[in-house]
Amino acid sequence: MSGISDTERMITLKTVEGTLFDVKSSIAKDLKTVQAFIDDSDDDVTSPIPLPNVFTRELSRILDYLNNHHRFRSGIEKADEEMARYDAEFAKSMSHEELKALILAANYLNVKDLLEFLNQTVADVIQNKSVEFVRNFFGIENDYTPEEEEKLRNENEWAFNGVEQD
Amino acid sequence: MKHEAEAEAKVLPLELVEKILLWLPVKSLIQFRCVSKKWLSLILDSRFVKLHYDTADAAPTNKNTRLLYLSSEVPEARCVDLEAPIRGDYALQLPLCCRHFCLSILGSSRGFILLRIHVYGAPLLLWNPVTGSYRSVPYPVLDPDASCWTGSDNLWGGLGYDESSDDYLVVVGWGNGHEWRPQWEYFSVRTNSWKTIECGHLPPHLVTVESALFCNGVLYWLAVKDMEVNFVIVAFDLARKHLSLVSFPTSGGSGRLLNLFAGCLGLYYLNFTEDHQKFEIWVMKELSWTKLNVVLPYAHGIHPLCLTKGELVGIKNNELVKVSDKGVSVESLRISCCDYNLKMVMFTQSLLSLPDEFGCTGEEQGK
């Protein structure tokens, strides 16, 4: 379809729940999984692309993040500060479960920058917390015996100073 | 209809967890070894450890940088996080074999510290305070009558990492103020052997502070040259195995080398060319010096260690002090350390191990 510039083309994505999202192709480029699908298709992709692993809540957040970041990057001054504020709000707005769900979705869709941001966010959350907190956060079972765990803790006592109470 | 899967607690697979762990400081990784055996195995994995080190190194501020000093009161090393409130210092066990001897720190690189044990016949030690492991490095000259042992020579050294060969190099030199003809040697951890460093092309020089600073692939020592009180910096490029001299920005003396932000070499020294001789901090960028606009409360005798977030951290009279950019003391911590040059070092915590090309790594958990 000559005459229509690339940035105006719209891609439609369909979530697990069947919700449709129209996305500018310039944004879709950041969803590398989607972009690969488009690149691999012989013809222009006109029908909605199904995303069997992505829920509406997550896709909505991801697109919100990408849209905002594209806006910040399109050269207004002071964008860095605004972007930092947006990022902080974005991170704060999610519960731990929602954070994890978003990581899974961002990983599936291969959204590199967002994924890195989310990883750093979770790292910041768990950084000064107890081992028990971390187990709960990730849903991990403790497979050490009490003696084994005690031994490990004693080996590096210094590292356990300053841990926040749960 | 709310999808069932949404309501379940999400479980992140280990490959995704790993990407989160890359952003944690070393201290957290040590704690989280206790989370589960899978996590222990991941955190011990050398591929992960290297990736973690590189990630931390590439960040704007390295969360793992610490000040380590040898206590003059008890046989232990102490560690201070200069970014956080500096009150939180803690003890680290020295390797058992050297704990009760007189020690000097000759340098550090990538989480390893080069220790000199002041006992004739004792080797140098490459020690990782976080993992507790260490490796002995015997000196290049073992003859007890050699001048470096009889006390007529000064001995100096340093530790660096050569990225081009993924190798750690220990450099040692010795010389005296009578002959002004020092000898230099370097040891490769990978090949477990010493080689001589050519220095005939340099004017006569003598290193004055025995410990080195490692910065961007080069080891630096404070020195004097030409048999005069002409202060200079000796630089050893690890990739090219090449020794050279770097002049001070202006004529001056009483210096101290600093590891500054973005891996730049800093020099704190007394500038003789000012009307009122002043202590200044200069930064070396691409082989040229620029003066740093920093308020230095030199009149109060502070020896700077580093700059963090616009605040200067230094030592004054057995106290670690943080000074704001207005020259006001923000925080202080009493430390018992008697030699700022040889018993103290800025180092970056890591979980790295030394390359294991030849023979054993001395493994001890520091108890």
Interface residues (C-beta under 8 A of the other chain):
Chain A: V16 E17 F55 R57 E97 K100 A101 I103 L104 N107 L115 N119 Q120 V122 A123 D124 I126 Q127 N128 V131 V134 R135 F138 G139 I140 E141 N142 D143 Y144 E149 L152 R153 E155 N156 W158 A159 F160 N161 G162 V163
Chain B: H3 A5 E6 A9 K10 V11 L12 L16 V17 K19 I20 L21 L22 W23 L24 P25 K27 S28 I30 Q31 F32 R33 C34 V35 S36 K37 W39 L40 C79 G88 Y90 A91 L92 G132 Q365
